[in-house]
Amino acid sequence: MFAVAVLRVAVATVVLQGQRSLSSSAAPFGTILGETWGGVQVYGCDSATANSTWMQNYVNGVFTGIKWQCVELARRYLLLNHGVVFDSIPMAYDIYDLKDVVRVGDQYREPLVAYANGSTTVPERGTLLVWAAGGYYAKTGHVAVVVDVHDGYLDIVEQNVEDTIWPPGRAYSRRLRTSRDERTGSFIVHDTFADVALLGWMMVDGSSKPIVAEL
């Protein structure tokens, strides 16, 4: 059993991204949209069908976030697949300024390293992609988790963007195009929205191999 991580709940400064579903047939709030690596489930966040706006989610006493925001999924994915969580933050884009994560089993802090979009370091499974506030991600920015990297694209899981149930056999929310400059090695991730800016990605230093959480 993991010890309870002590996290600040910045409820007063959280801005909900609710009613921005890409589909007119959004699944009701809390619907399981799909499941990805480590048995992590992704939930719908259609606020129009939510019974209560402020609902905190916990996994065995560890706070993961406000149901079912993008930040909640990012923290829960790291907890279940790597046994670490990041501190509470006011907005999703603030993740890009974090310097470490907490290993829940013993409270040890491991470095969290930021790489700008266009760096030579390629994202891997478990990497967090972080967007600035603006455009489709107005006010809060956005965070998603990379679950697979392929030649020319990568797959991510996210909450509070597409509130639709995944097709059978799929284990990701969206597929984003990538490109690489053969001369400089610069690796770029391209969003499907033209009006947004990806700040870059965050990787837990030295923890590329999953640390299975014994919850």
TITORFI-507337 format. One line per field, with one value per residue: residue number from 0; residue in three letters; x, y, z of N, C-alpha, C, O in turn. Coordinates in steps of 0.2 Angstrom, whole numbers, always signed. Example, Ala and Ser with C-alpha at 12.3 -4.5 7.8 and 13.67 -1.06 7.14 Angstrom:
<nodes>
nr: c(0; 1)
rest: c(ALA; SER)
n.X: c(+66; +64)
n.Y: c(-28; -11)
n.Z: c(+39; +35)
ca.X: c(+62; +68)
ca.Y: c(-22; -5)
ca.Z: c(+39; +36)
c.X: c(+66; +64)
c.Y: c(-16; +0)
c.Z: c(+39; +39)
o.X: c(+71; +67)
o.Y: c(-17; +6)
o.Z: c(+42; +40)
</nodes>
This chain:
<nodes>
nr: c(0; 1; 2; 3; 4; 5; 6; 7; 8; 9; 10; 11; 12; 13; 14; 15; 16; 17; 18; 19; 20; 21; 22; 23; 24; 25; 26; 27; 28; 29; 30; 31; 32; 33; 34; 35; 36; 37; 38; 39; 40; 41; 42; 43; 44; 45; 46; 47; 48; 49; 50; 51; 52; 53; 54; 55; 56; 57; 58; 59; 60; 61; 62; 63; 64; 65; 66; 67; 68; 69; 70; 71; 72; 73; 74; 75; 76; 77; 78; 79; 80; 81; 82; 83; 84; 85; 86; 87; 88; 89; 90; 91; 92; 93; 94; 95; 96; 97; 98; 99; 100; 101; 102; 103; 104; 105; 106; 107; 108; 109; 110; 111; 112; 113; 114; 115; 116; 117; 118; 119; 120; 121; 122; 123; 124; 125; 126; 127; 128; 129; 130; 131; 132; 133; 134; 135; 136; 137; 138; 139; 140; 141; 142; 143; 144; 145; 146; 147; 148; 149; 150; 151; 152; 153; 154; 155; 156; 157; 158; 159; 160; 161; 162; 163; 164; 165; 166; 167; 168; 169; 170; 171; 172; 173; 174; 175; 176; 177; 178; 179; 180; 181; 182; 183; 184; 185; 186; 187; 188; 189; 190; 191; 192; 193; 194; 195; 196; 197; 198; 199; 200; 201; 202; 203; 204; 205; 206; 207; 208; 209; 210; 211; 212; 213; 214)
rest: c(MET; PHE; ALA; VAL; ALA; VAL; LEU; ARG; VAL; ALA; VAL; ALA; THR; VAL; VAL; LEU; GLN; GLY; GLN; ARG; SER; LEU; SER; SER; SER; ALA; ALA; PRO; PHE; GLY; THR; ILE; LEU; GLY; GLU; THR; TRP; GLY; GLY; VAL; GLN; VAL; TYR; GLY; CYS; ASP; SER; ALA; THR; ALA; ASN; SER; THR; TRP; MET; GLN; ASN; TYR; VAL; ASN; GLY; VAL; PHE; THR; GLY; ILE; LYS; TRP; GLN; CYS; VAL; GLU; LEU; ALA; ARG; ARG; TYR; LEU; LEU; LEU; ASN; HIS; GLY; VAL; VAL; PHE; ASP; SER; ILE; PRO; MET; ALA; TYR; ASP; ILE; TYR; ASP; LEU; LYS; ASP; VAL; VAL; ARG; VAL; GLY; ASP; GLN; TYR; ARG; GLU; PRO; LEU; VAL; ALA; TYR; ALA; ASN; GLY; SER; THR; THR; VAL; PRO; GLU; ARG; GLY; THR; LEU; LEU; VAL; TRP; ALA; ALA; GLY; GLY; TYR; TYR; ALA; LYS; THR; GLY; HIS; VAL; ALA; VAL; VAL; VAL; ASP; VAL; HIS; ASP; GLY; TYR; LEU; ASP; ILE; VAL; GLU; GLN; ASN; VAL; GLU; ASP; THR; ILE; TRP; PRO; PRO; GLY; ARG; ALA; TYR; SER; ARG; ARG; LEU; ARG; THR; SER; ARG; ASP; GLU; ARG; THR; GLY; SER; PHE; ILE; VAL; HIS; ASP; THR; PHE; ALA; ASP; VAL; ALA; LEU; LEU; GLY; TRP; MET; MET; VAL; ASP; GLY; SER; SER; LYS; PRO; ILE; VAL; ALA; GLU; LEU)
n.X: c(+4; +3; +9; +0; +0; +4; -4; -7; -23; -28; -41; -47; -41; -43; -48; -62; -63; -73; -87; -82; -82; -78; -87; -104; -111; -107; -101; -109; -104; -91; -91; -83; -71; -61; -47; -30; -12; -7; -19; -25; -39; -49; -59; -75; -78; -89; -96; -109; -117; -113; -115; -110; -99; -86; -77; -66; -54; -47; -35; -33; -31; -22; -22; -28; -33; -45; -61; -66; -53; -39; -27; -29; -29; -16; -9; -14; -10; +4; +5; -1; +7; +20; +22; +23; +19; +15; +16; +1; -5; -10; -14; -15; -4; +6; +12; +23; +33; +37; +49; +51; +45; +35; +39; +28; +29; +39; +41; +52; +59; +60; +69; +60; +61; +61; +58; +59; +47; +53; +66; +80; +77; +68; +50; +44; +35; +24; +28; +24; +15; +14; +4; +3; -8; -21; -30; -39; -36; -38; -35; -32; -22; -15; -13; -7; -4; +9; +7; +12; +25; +28; +35; +34; +22; +13; +5; -8; -15; -29; -39; -55; -56; -59; -74; -79; -83; -70; -66; -67; -53; -44; -32; -29; -32; -30; -21; -6; +3; +21; +37; +54; +69; +82; +94; +97; +91; +80; +65; +48; +31; +15; +0; -18; -25; -25; -23; -16; -2; +11; +21; +31; +38; +38; +49; +52; +66; +77; +68; +62; +58; +43; +37; +28; +14; +9; -6)
n.Y: c(-6; +11; +26; +40; +53; +70; +83; +99; +106; +115; +122; +134; +141; +133; +132; +126; +116; +111; +112; +109; +99; +90; +83; +82; +72; +69; +58; +55; +63; +56; +44; +29; +31; +24; +12; +12; +9; -1; -2; +10; +20; +31; +45; +53; +70; +79; +92; +97; +86; +83; +80; +86; +100; +101; +89; +79; +67; +51; +39; +25; +34; +43; +58; +62; +72; +84; +77; +76; +80; +85; +86; +77; +65; +64; +64; +52; +42; +42; +39; +25; +19; +22; +24; +37; +55; +71; +88; +98; +110; +126; +128; +118; +121; +125; +114; +112; +120; +113; +104; +92; +75; +66; +51; +40; +29; +31; +44; +50; +62; +63; +70; +80; +83; +95; +97; +106; +108; +103; +100; +89; +77; +63; +60; +47; +32; +37; +50; +67; +78; +96; +110; +127; +141; +146; +148; +133; +128; +138; +148; +138; +130; +113; +96; +80; +62; +53; +38; +29; +29; +31; +30; +45; +48; +50; +42; +48; +49; +58; +69; +78; +83; +76; +69; +56; +38; +27; +17; -1; -10; +1; +10; +23; +41; +52; +54; +61; +70; +69; +76; +76; +84; +80; +85; +93; +85; +89; +87; +87; +89; +90; +97; +93; +104; +120; +132; +132; +130; +120; +118; +109; +93; +83; +73; +60; +59; +46; +36; +29; +16; +7; +8; -3; +0; -6; -6)
n.Z: c(+0; -4; +4; +9; -2; +1; -5; -12; -14; -26; -27; -28; -39; -50; -66; -75; -89; -95; -106; -120; -129; -144; -150; -155; -149; -136; -124; -108; -93; -84; -90; -96; -108; -114; -112; -107; -107; -92; -87; -86; -85; -96; -94; -98; -99; -100; -95; -95; -92; -79; -62; -51; -50; -43; -40; -32; -36; -29; -28; -19; -8; -13; -20; -36; -44; -51; -56; -73; -77; -88; -81; -70; -76; -81; -69; -63; -72; -71; -58; -58; -67; -65; -51; -46; -43; -48; -40; -35; -46; -52; -65; -81; -89; -80; -77; -84; -78; -67; -57; -52; -47; -35; -28; -23; -14; -5; -4; -10; -20; -38; -52; -64; -80; -93; -110; -124; -137; -152; -148; -147; -140; -140; -137; -126; -121; -108; -106; -103; -112; -114; -116; -120; -113; -123; -139; -143; -131; -121; -107; -98; -103; -108; -105; -109; -111; -118; -126; -135; -148; -164; -181; -188; -181; -165; -151; -140; -124; -116; -106; -107; -120; -132; -129; -132; -135; -137; -152; -154; -148; -148; -140; -137; -136; -146; -161; -165; -177; -181; -184; -190; -191; -202; -202; -191; -181; -174; -166; -169; -163; -169; -167; -169; -169; -175; -169; -157; -145; -142; -128; -125; -119; -104; -94; -83; -75; -77; -75; -85; -87; -82; -65; -57; -49; -34; -30)
ca.X: c(+0; +7; +8; -4; +4; +1; -4; -11; -29; -29; -48; -49; -38; -44; -53; -64; -63; -79; -91; -78; -81; -77; -93; -111; -114; -102; -103; -110; -99; -89; -91; -76; -70; -57; -42; -23; -7; -7; -26; -28; -45; -49; -66; -77; -78; -94; -98; -116; -120; -110; -120; -107; -93; -80; -76; -59; -53; -42; -33; -30; -29; -18; -26; -25; -35; -53; -64; -61; -49; -33; -22; -31; -27; -9; -6; -16; -6; +10; +4; -2; +12; +27; +22; +25; +14; +17; +12; -4; -4; -16; -17; -11; +2; +10; +16; +30; +38; +39; +56; +52; +39; +36; +38; +23; +30; +44; +41; +58; +58; +64; +69; +56; +65; +57; +61; +55; +45; +58; +72; +82; +75; +61; +46; +43; +29; +24; +30; +19; +15; +11; +2; +2; -14; -22; -34; -43; -34; -38; -35; -29; -17; -18; -8; -8; +2; +11; +7; +16; +28; +30; +38; +29; +16; +13; -2; -8; -21; -30; -46; -58; -55; -64; -78; -82; -80; -65; -67; -64; -46; -40; -29; -27; -37; -28; -14; -3; +9; +27; +42; +61; +74; +87; +101; +98; +89; +75; +59; +42; +25; +10; -7; -23; -28; -20; -23; -13; +6; +14; +27; +36; +36; +41; +51; +54; +73; +79; +62; +59; +55; +38; +37; +21; +11; +5; -11)
ca.Y: c(+0; +17; +31; +45; +59; +76; +88; +105; +106; +122; +122; +141; +144; +129; +134; +120; +117; +108; +111; +110; +93; +90; +80; +84; +66; +68; +53; +58; +64; +50; +38; +26; +31; +18; +10; +11; +5; -1; -3; +16; +21; +38; +46; +58; +76; +83; +96; +98; +81; +82; +81; +91; +102; +100; +82; +77; +60; +48; +32; +23; +39; +48; +63; +63; +78; +85; +73; +72; +85; +83; +85; +71; +59; +64; +62; +45; +38; +42; +35; +18; +15; +23; +25; +44; +60; +78; +92; +101; +116; +130; +127; +113; +123; +125; +107; +113; +123; +109; +102; +85; +72; +62; +44; +39; +24; +33; +52; +53; +67; +62; +75; +80; +87; +98; +97; +111; +106; +105; +98; +82; +72; +61; +58; +40; +31; +40; +57; +72; +84; +101; +115; +134; +143; +149; +144; +128; +127; +144; +149; +133; +125; +106; +91; +73; +57; +49; +30; +25; +33; +28; +34; +50; +50; +47; +42; +51; +49; +64; +70; +84; +86; +72; +65; +50; +32; +24; +11; -7; -11; +7; +12; +30; +46; +55; +52; +67; +69; +71; +77; +77; +87; +75; +88; +95; +81; +93; +83; +92; +86; +94; +96; +93; +111; +125; +138; +130; +130; +115; +120; +103; +87; +82; +66; +58; +57; +39; +32; +27; +9; +8; +5; -5; +2; -11; -3)
ca.Z: c(+0; -4; +8; +6; -4; +3; -11; -11; -19; -28; -30; -29; -45; -55; -71; -78; -97; -97; -112; -126; -132; -151; -153; -153; -146; -131; -119; -101; -88; -80; -95; -97; -115; -116; -107; -110; -103; -85; -85; -84; -89; -98; -93; -102; -95; -103; -89; -96; -89; -73; -56; -47; -53; -39; -37; -31; -36; -26; -29; -13; -3; -16; -24; -43; -47; -51; -61; -76; -81; -91; -76; -66; -80; -81; -63; -62; -76; -68; -52; -59; -71; -62; -44; -45; -44; -47; -35; -37; -49; -54; -72; -84; -92; -75; -76; -88; -74; -62; -57; -49; -45; -29; -28; -18; -9; +0; -4; -13; -26; -44; -56; -70; -85; -98; -117; -128; -144; -157; -145; -150; -136; -142; -131; -125; -117; -101; -107; -103; -117; -111; -120; -117; -114; -130; -144; -140; -124; -118; -100; -94; -107; -108; -104; -112; -110; -123; -124; -141; -152; -171; -186; -191; -177; -159; -149; -133; -120; -113; -104; -108; -127; -136; -125; -136; -133; -142; -156; -151; -150; -148; -133; -136; -137; -152; -164; -167; -182; -179; -190; -188; -196; -202; -201; -184; -176; -170; -166; -168; -162; -172; -164; -174; -168; -178; -165; -150; -145; -138; -125; -125; -115; -97; -93; -76; -76; -74; -74; -92; -86; -77; -59; -57; -43; -30; -26)
c.X: c(+4; +5; +4; +1; +0; +2; -9; -17; -30; -36; -49; -47; -39; -49; -55; -64; -69; -82; -87; -77; -81; -83; -99; -114; -109; -105; -104; -104; -97; -89; -84; -76; -66; -52; -35; -19; -8; -14; -29; -34; -46; -57; -68; -78; -83; -98; -106; -120; -117; -115; -117; -100; -86; -80; -69; -59; -47; -41; -30; -27; -24; -22; -23; -28; -43; -55; -67; -57; -43; -28; -23; -28; -20; -6; -8; -12; +1; +10; +4; +3; +19; +28; +24; +19; +18; +13; +6; -2; -10; -19; -12; -5; +8; +15; +23; +35; +40; +46; +56; +45; +40; +34; +34; +25; +35; +45; +47; +56; +63; +64; +64; +59; +60; +61; +56; +53; +50; +65; +74; +80; +68; +57; +46; +36; +29; +26; +24; +20; +11; +10; +1; -6; -15; -26; -39; -42; -34; -39; -31; -23; -20; -12; -11; -3; +3; +11; +10; +19; +30; +33; +33; +23; +17; +6; -2; -15; -23; -38; -48; -56; -60; -68; -82; -79; -76; -68; -64; -57; -41; -38; -26; -32; -36; -22; -12; +3; +15; +32; +49; +65; +80; +94; +102; +96; +83; +68; +53; +36; +20; +3; -12; -26; -23; -19; -19; -5; +8; +21; +33; +33; +41; +42; +54; +61; +75; +74; +58; +55; +49; +39; +30; +19; +7; -1; -16)
c.Y: c(+6; +22; +36; +51; +65; +81; +93; +105; +113; +123; +129; +144; +139; +132; +128; +122; +114; +108; +113; +104; +94; +87; +82; +78; +64; +63; +57; +58; +58; +44; +36; +27; +26; +17; +9; +8; +5; -1; +4; +18; +29; +39; +52; +64; +81; +86; +97; +92; +79; +84; +86; +93; +100; +93; +80; +69; +57; +41; +29; +28; +44; +52; +63; +69; +79; +81; +78; +76; +82; +82; +79; +65; +58; +61; +54; +41; +37; +38; +27; +15; +16; +24; +32; +49; +67; +82; +95; +108; +120; +128; +121; +115; +124; +119; +108; +117; +119; +106; +95; +82; +68; +55; +42; +34; +26; +41; +55; +57; +65; +68; +74; +85; +89; +99; +101; +107; +108; +103; +91; +76; +70; +59; +50; +39; +33; +47; +61; +77; +89; +107; +122; +136; +147; +145; +139; +127; +133; +144; +144; +129; +118; +102; +84; +69; +53; +41; +26; +30; +29; +32; +39; +52; +47; +47; +45; +49; +55; +64; +77; +87; +82; +67; +60; +44; +29; +18; +5; -8; -5; +8; +19; +35; +50; +53; +59; +66; +72; +72; +78; +79; +83; +78; +90; +90; +83; +88; +87; +88; +92; +92; +96; +100; +116; +131; +137; +130; +125; +117; +115; +97; +87; +75; +65; +56; +50; +35; +30; +20; +10; +5; +4; -3; -4; -8; -8)
c.Z: c(+0; +1; +5; +4; -2; -2; -9; -16; -20; -31; -32; -36; -51; -60; -75; -86; -100; -104; -118; -130; -140; -154; -150; -149; -140; -126; -112; -97; -84; -84; -96; -105; -118; -110; -111; -106; -96; -83; -83; -89; -90; -97; -97; -97; -98; -97; -89; -93; -82; -67; -51; -50; -50; -36; -37; -32; -33; -28; -23; -8; -7; -21; -31; -46; -47; -57; -66; -80; -83; -86; -72; -70; -80; -75; -61; -66; -73; -62; -53; -63; -69; -55; -42; -46; -44; -43; -39; -40; -51; -60; -75; -87; -87; -74; -79; -84; -68; -63; -55; -48; -39; -30; -22; -12; -4; +0; -7; -19; -32; -48; -62; -74; -91; -104; -121; -135; -149; -154; -149; -146; -138; -137; -131; -121; -110; -101; -106; -108; -114; -116; -116; -117; -120; -134; -141; -133; -120; -111; -96; -97; -107; -107; -106; -110; -116; -122; -130; -145; -158; -175; -189; -187; -170; -156; -142; -130; -116; -111; -106; -115; -131; -131; -128; -135; -139; -146; -153; -153; -149; -141; -133; -138; -144; -155; -167; -172; -179; -185; -186; -193; -196; -201; -194; -179; -172; -171; -164; -168; -165; -170; -170; -174; -171; -173; -158; -151; -140; -135; -126; -121; -109; -96; -86; -77; -73; -73; -80; -91; -81; -71; -57; -50; -40; -26; -24)
o.X: c(+9; -1; +5; +4; -6; +7; -14; -15; -33; -36; -53; -50; -37; -55; -51; -66; -70; -79; -89; -73; -85; -84; -100; -119; -107; -111; -101; -100; -102; -87; -80; -79; -67; -52; -35; -21; -10; -15; -34; -34; -44; -61; -64; -80; -82; -102; -109; -126; -119; -119; -120; -97; -82; -83; -66; -63; -41; -46; -24; -22; -23; -26; -17; -25; -47; -53; -69; -57; -41; -24; -18; -25; -17; -1; -4; -10; +3; +15; +7; +4; +23; +33; +27; +15; +23; +7; +6; +3; -15; -25; -7; +0; +14; +20; +28; +41; +44; +48; +62; +40; +46; +29; +36; +23; +34; +49; +49; +51; +69; +58; +63; +60; +57; +67; +50; +56; +51; +70; +70; +81; +64; +59; +47; +33; +34; +26; +19; +25; +6; +15; -1; -9; -11; -26; -42; -46; -29; -42; -27; -19; -26; -6; -17; +3; -2; +14; +12; +16; +33; +34; +29; +19; +21; +2; +2; -20; -18; -42; -44; -55; -65; -65; -88; -73; -77; -71; -59; -55; -35; -42; -22; -37; -41; -17; -15; +7; +15; +31; +49; +65; +84; +99; +108; +98; +80; +67; +53; +35; +20; +1; -10; -30; -17; -14; -21; -2; +7; +25; +38; +27; +46; +38; +57; +62; +74; +75; +52; +50; +50; +43; +26; +22; +2; +0; -21)
o.Y: c(+7; +22; +37; +54; +66; +83; +93; +103; +116; +125; +130; +148; +141; +134; +125; +127; +113; +105; +117; +103; +98; +88; +84; +79; +58; +63; +62; +54; +55; +38; +40; +23; +24; +20; +7; +4; +10; +0; +5; +18; +33; +35; +57; +63; +87; +83; +98; +93; +74; +89; +90; +89; +98; +92; +79; +65; +60; +38; +31; +27; +49; +50; +64; +71; +75; +81; +83; +75; +76; +77; +76; +61; +53; +57; +51; +35; +31; +34; +23; +9; +12; +25; +33; +47; +67; +81; +96; +111; +116; +128; +120; +111; +125; +119; +105; +117; +121; +105; +91; +85; +67; +53; +43; +35; +24; +43; +61; +55; +65; +71; +69; +91; +85; +100; +99; +103; +114; +104; +88; +71; +74; +55; +47; +43; +32; +50; +59; +80; +88; +109; +122; +132; +151; +139; +141; +124; +134; +139; +146; +126; +117; +104; +82; +71; +51; +39; +20; +35; +23; +38; +36; +56; +43; +51; +44; +47; +59; +60; +81; +93; +85; +62; +59; +44; +30; +14; +6; -7; -6; +7; +20; +33; +50; +51; +62; +62; +77; +69; +80; +77; +82; +75; +89; +90; +80; +87; +91; +83; +97; +86; +98; +101; +116; +134; +141; +129; +125; +118; +117; +96; +89; +70; +69; +50; +49; +29; +30; +19; +13; -1; +8; -5; -6; -8; -7)
o.Z: c(+4; +4; -1; +8; -3; -4; -6; -22; -17; -37; -37; -39; -56; -58; -78; -88; -106; -108; -122; -134; -143; -160; -145; -145; -140; -124; -111; -98; -82; -81; -97; -109; -123; -105; -116; -101; -93; -77; -80; -95; -86; -100; -98; -91; -97; -94; -84; -91; -79; -68; -48; -53; -53; -31; -43; -29; -33; -29; -22; -6; -3; -25; -32; -52; -44; -63; -65; -86; -82; -87; -70; -67; -79; -75; -59; -64; -73; -60; -50; -62; -70; -52; -36; -50; -41; -41; -45; -38; -52; -61; -73; -86; -88; -71; -77; -85; -64; -68; -56; -49; -37; -33; -16; -7; +2; +4; -6; -23; -31; -49; -65; -73; -94; -104; -122; -137; -150; -158; -153; -148; -138; -132; -137; -119; -106; -95; -109; -108; -111; -119; -111; -121; -122; -134; -136; -130; -116; -108; -92; -93; -106; -108; -105; -109; -119; -116; -129; -147; -158; -174; -193; -189; -169; -159; -138; -134; -114; -113; -106; -115; -133; -129; -127; -134; -145; -143; -149; -159; -150; -136; -129; -141; -148; -151; -171; -171; -175; -190; -181; -199; -191; -199; -192; -173; -168; -177; -159; -172; -162; -170; -175; -178; -168; -174; -153; -156; -134; -139; -127; -120; -108; -98; -84; -80; -67; -70; -80; -95; -75; -70; -55; -45; -43; -20; -20)
</nodes>
